[in-house]
Amino acid sequence: MYLLYLFAWKVIGVLPEKSAYKLANKISDQIFNKNGKGVKRLRNNYKRVLTSISNNELEALTKEGMRSYLRYWFDTFRLNKWSKSRIIQTTLVVRENLLRDPIEKKNGCIIALPHAGNWDHAAAYFCSTGIPITTVVEKLKPEAIFKKFLAYRESIGIEAISHKEKTMPILMERLNQGKLVALVADRDMSRNGIEVNFLGGVAKMPAGPAILAVKTGSPLVTAYIRYIDKGIEITFDETIKLPVTGSEEEQIRIVTQSMADNFAKRIKDSPVDWHMLQRIWVDEEN
């Protein structure tokens, strides 16, 4: 597996751009046609986003969704070769002040985002414009792959912390220092997730972003990233204002629901770039 990733990183990184993304679409279409577990899950997830979609429309959306997913990977294999100017010029941001204002005031800021578009590209944009990011990453196996991705993200300017570490004290310290913390938060990878109403069903999402907001007072802002012709578009949205009434546990639940509501709104607006190939609704078996 490691050799495959290493091969892809080296070969795809040096291919001419048009050839690289043509290859990405070809591979994506082959994966779509095989209709494996990931494709079936993506199709089911899209059906829950757009309940009235026709079968033909659903198939077309799933095919394009897989192309968007492969585009993310091909971007990843090429991004560390892009210049800062290219990263900045290929990024459009809506309501950027929601992030920059609290950082400028040294209040810290928490960004929560779903698996959509290219979050590494978005991170590279903010690192390139003077705002380094701290995030938590899943520790992949084998170790060599994890170290490769760790080095890649560090080359962009991201401080990446393994989810196996005690992350909360580190993240709280960064926020208290007035820094930016970004967390992918549409799927709970622990057993401590919060149940939320999400696109007509019950899903579990991580409590971390809300815990950080409640405990530090730093604003929690959601981000949705989608592909556009020039590159990516990042749209920021506010979550419910703190403090809210209730115990700390109730506040965390309310803030997490607000985060989920923002995710749902943006995913419905642009589902094709939501790369959720795993189960997130609790009423589904696999």
C-alpha positions as MATLAB code, in Angstrom:
seq = 'MYLLYLFAWKVIGVLPEKSAYKLANKISDQIFNKNGKGVKRLRNNYKRVLTSISNNELEALTKEGMRSYLRYWFDTFRLNKWSKSRIIQTTLVVRENLLRDPIEKKNGCIIALPHAGNWDHAAAYFCSTGIPITTVVEKLKPEAIFKKFLAYRESIGIEAISHKEKTMPILMERLNQGKLVALVADRDMSRNGIEVNFLGGVAKMPAGPAILAVKTGSPLVTAYIRYIDKGIEITFDETIKLPVTGSEEEQIRIVTQSMADNFAKRIKDSPVDWHMLQRIWVDEEN';
ca = [
       0.000    0.000    0.000;
       2.774    2.433    0.915;
       4.565    1.781   -2.365;
       1.328    2.449   -4.245;
       0.882    5.816   -2.510;
       4.535    6.676   -3.081;
       4.249    5.754   -6.767;
       1.089    7.855   -7.163;
       2.698   10.821   -5.402;
       5.727   10.742   -7.692;
       4.047    9.942  -11.018;
       0.872   12.024  -10.722;
       2.875   14.952   -9.400;
       4.935   15.204  -12.586;
       2.232   14.488  -15.183;
       1.071   17.411  -17.339;
      -1.972   18.917  -15.662;
      -4.568   18.059  -18.308;
      -3.271   14.509  -18.560;
      -3.339   14.084  -14.784;
      -6.957   15.111  -14.350;
      -8.061   13.206  -17.437;
      -6.515   10.148  -15.799;
      -8.320   10.987  -12.542;
     -11.684   10.973  -14.315;
     -10.873    7.705  -16.063;
      -9.929    5.990  -12.809;
     -12.971    7.472  -11.069;
     -15.325    6.178  -13.761;
     -13.803    2.712  -13.469;
     -14.359    2.744   -9.709;
     -17.933    3.954  -10.235;
     -18.652    1.185  -12.731;
     -17.396   -1.473  -10.302;
     -20.006   -0.214   -7.820;
     -18.093   -1.238   -4.720;
     -18.929   -0.533   -1.088;
     -17.696    3.070   -1.164;
     -19.715    3.935   -4.288;
     -22.843    2.350   -2.819;
     -22.399    4.291    0.385;
     -21.894    7.575   -1.472;
     -25.052    6.889   -3.501;
     -27.055    6.144   -0.344;
     -25.765    9.281    1.337;
     -26.713   11.420   -1.655;
     -30.187    9.888   -1.599;
     -30.598   11.086    1.960;
     -29.492   14.578    0.975;
     -31.851   14.811   -2.015;
     -34.816   12.607   -1.168;
     -36.821   13.358   -4.312;
     -33.989   12.807   -6.806;
     -34.716   10.412   -9.698;
     -32.672    7.257  -10.195;
     -31.007    8.651  -13.317;
     -30.150   11.904  -11.562;
     -28.817    9.969   -8.577;
     -26.537    7.872  -10.805;
     -25.229   10.996  -12.549;
     -24.629   12.722   -9.201;
     -22.814    9.685   -7.786;
     -20.585    9.455  -10.853;
     -19.688   13.148  -10.603;
     -19.241   12.796   -6.853;
     -16.652   10.074   -7.397;
     -14.896   12.310   -9.913;
     -14.796   15.077   -7.319;
     -13.386   12.608   -4.775;
     -10.619   11.497   -7.145;
      -9.896   15.129   -7.965;
      -9.219   15.651   -4.254;
      -6.625   12.864   -4.272;
      -4.945   14.072   -7.458;
      -4.843   17.596   -6.013;
      -3.226   16.142   -2.908;
      -0.518   14.449   -4.953;
       0.251   17.754   -6.714;
      -0.497   20.524   -4.184;
       2.922   20.737   -2.537;
       4.377   21.643   -5.933;
       2.074   24.638   -6.355;
       3.403   28.144   -5.713;
       1.875   30.309   -3.009;
       0.549   32.657   -5.662;
      -1.246   29.809   -7.428;
      -2.772   28.577   -4.157;
      -4.056   32.075   -3.382;
      -5.289   32.807   -6.902;
      -7.247   29.537   -7.071;
      -9.113   30.171   -3.804;
     -12.323   32.172   -3.448;
     -13.549   32.843    0.100;
     -17.033   33.929    1.180;
     -17.266   35.789    4.539;
     -13.543   35.436    5.185;
     -13.888   37.986    7.989;
     -15.508   35.328   10.190;
     -12.081   33.689   10.422;
      -9.698   36.618   10.093;
     -11.351   38.969   12.609;
     -11.010   36.715   15.691;
      -7.471   35.717   14.671;
      -6.455   39.361   14.336;
      -7.947   40.027   17.789;
      -6.003   37.052   19.242;
      -9.266   35.381   20.282;
      -8.522   32.155   18.452;
     -10.954   30.544   16.029;
     -12.326   27.024   15.519;
     -13.227   25.970   11.994;
     -15.411   22.860   11.636;
     -15.896   21.414    8.176;
     -17.271   18.317    6.470;
     -15.400   16.066    4.040;
     -16.021   18.318    1.043;
     -13.888   19.766   -1.742;
     -10.208   19.972   -0.882;
      -9.548   20.953    2.734;
      -5.789   20.726    2.220;
      -6.034   23.381   -0.509;
      -8.055   25.559    1.880;
      -5.499   25.061    4.644;
      -2.671   25.894    2.256;
      -4.458   29.149    1.356;
      -4.595   30.341    4.968;
      -1.060   29.178    5.711;
       0.083   31.050    2.579;
      -1.643   34.232    3.755;
      -0.098   34.251    7.211;
      -2.454   32.131    9.328;
      -0.991   28.739   10.295;
      -3.426   25.967   11.182;
      -3.488   23.276   13.842;
      -5.576   20.192   13.117;
      -6.107   16.589   14.174;
      -5.446   13.795   11.683;
      -6.359   10.135   11.727;
      -3.338    7.921   12.309;
      -3.206    5.728    9.227;
      -1.656    2.306    8.894;
       0.976    1.416    7.965;
       3.109    3.927    9.838;
       5.006    4.858    6.676;
       1.829    6.191    5.015;
       0.937    8.213    8.101;
       4.413    9.762    8.198;
       4.200   10.602    4.487;
       0.882   12.432    4.946;
       2.208   14.106    8.098;
       5.250   15.425    6.229;
       3.009   16.552    3.352;
       0.732   18.564    5.636;
       3.674   20.031    7.524;
       5.142   21.148    4.173;
       1.959   23.143    3.609;
       2.294   24.782    7.024;
      -0.186   22.691    9.006;
       0.526   21.523   12.550;
      -1.008   18.040   12.376;
      -1.679   16.155   15.614;
      -2.437   12.430   15.616;
      -5.878   11.551   16.959;
      -4.125    8.957   19.132;
      -2.608   11.762   21.232;
      -4.370   13.716   23.982;
      -5.513   16.365   21.557;
      -7.835   18.579   23.623;
      -5.161   20.170   25.867;
      -3.031   20.970   22.799;
      -5.953   22.459   20.866;
      -7.091   24.519   23.855;
      -3.572   25.856   24.287;
      -3.440   26.906   20.611;
      -6.795   28.690   20.912;
      -5.711   30.451   24.093;
      -2.681   31.631   22.115;
      -5.090   33.186   19.598;
      -4.438   30.618   16.851;
      -6.594   28.811   14.301;
      -7.803   25.243   14.848;
      -9.531   23.417   11.975;
     -11.340   20.105   12.438;
     -13.120   17.850    9.953;
     -16.299   17.127   11.894;
     -19.079   15.450    9.901;
     -18.264   11.888   11.051;
     -17.622   10.698   14.580;
     -14.620    8.372   14.858;
     -15.000    7.840   18.605;
     -17.738    6.487   20.831;
     -18.347    9.896   22.355;
     -20.126   11.589   19.469;
     -23.220   13.759   19.826;
     -26.459   12.660   18.191;
     -27.781   15.379   15.875;
     -30.711   15.798   13.523;
     -29.081   15.783   10.118;
     -30.799   15.818    6.744;
     -33.903   14.070    7.992;
     -32.197   11.443   10.139;
     -30.109   10.989   13.266;
     -26.338   11.101   12.818;
     -23.401   11.230   15.206;
     -20.870   14.028   14.974;
     -17.784   14.711   17.107;
     -18.232   16.867   20.179;
     -14.709   18.322   19.942;
     -15.460   21.582   18.101;
     -18.292   22.464   20.476;
     -16.281   21.495   23.568;
     -13.469   23.784   22.462;
     -15.881   26.658   21.807;
     -17.642   26.280   25.147;
     -14.458   25.901   27.191;
     -12.309   28.569   25.497;
     -14.833   31.134   24.283;
     -13.261   31.092   20.816;
     -15.842   31.375   18.021;
     -16.858   28.214   16.175;
     -17.309   28.812   12.449;
     -18.258   26.204    9.856;
     -16.685   26.011    6.417;
     -17.899   24.312    3.255;
     -15.449   23.801    0.414;
     -16.578   23.120   -3.127;
     -14.840   22.987   -6.463;
     -15.295   25.835   -8.936;
     -13.737   26.448  -12.353;
     -10.779   28.421  -10.966;
     -10.116   26.086   -8.017;
     -12.072   26.023   -4.751;
     -14.640   28.164   -2.991;
     -14.720   28.286    0.824;
     -17.959   29.500    2.418;
     -17.895   30.366    6.125;
     -21.019   30.381    8.310;
     -21.514   31.371   11.940;
     -22.863   28.866   14.451;
     -25.123   29.733   17.366;
     -23.734   32.482   19.570;
     -22.340   31.549   22.957;
     -23.180   31.520   25.762;
     -26.470   29.636   25.489;
     -28.621   28.581   28.435;
     -28.214   25.198   30.070;
     -25.496   23.056   31.551;
     -22.141   22.678   29.818;
     -23.319   19.350   28.394;
     -26.473   20.943   27.009;
     -24.471   23.815   25.512;
     -22.176   21.354   23.749;
     -25.186   19.536   22.312;
     -26.818   22.784   21.109;
     -23.609   24.031   19.478;
     -23.001   20.666   17.785;
     -26.546   20.743   16.389;
     -25.924   24.264   15.050;
     -22.762   22.981   13.350;
     -24.704   20.081   11.810;
     -27.426   22.450   10.557;
     -24.805   24.523    8.730;
     -23.298   21.398    7.190;
     -26.719   20.222    6.016;
     -27.551   23.536    4.368;
     -24.314   23.689    2.386;
     -24.319   20.004    1.449;
     -27.840   20.368    0.029;
     -26.659   23.372   -1.985;
     -23.657   21.490   -3.445;
     -23.785   17.739   -2.687;
     -21.447   16.674   -5.496;
     -18.350   17.777   -3.575;
     -19.336   16.046   -0.317;
     -17.012   13.038   -0.233;
     -18.737   10.931    2.407;
     -18.060    7.303    1.552;
     -18.766    6.055    5.085;
     -21.862    5.552    7.213;
     -22.836    8.461    9.446;
     -26.546    7.920   10.149;
     -27.186    5.738   13.177;
     -30.270    4.085   11.680;
     -28.187    2.326    9.023;
     -26.462   -0.973    9.668;
     -23.420   -0.693    7.383;
];
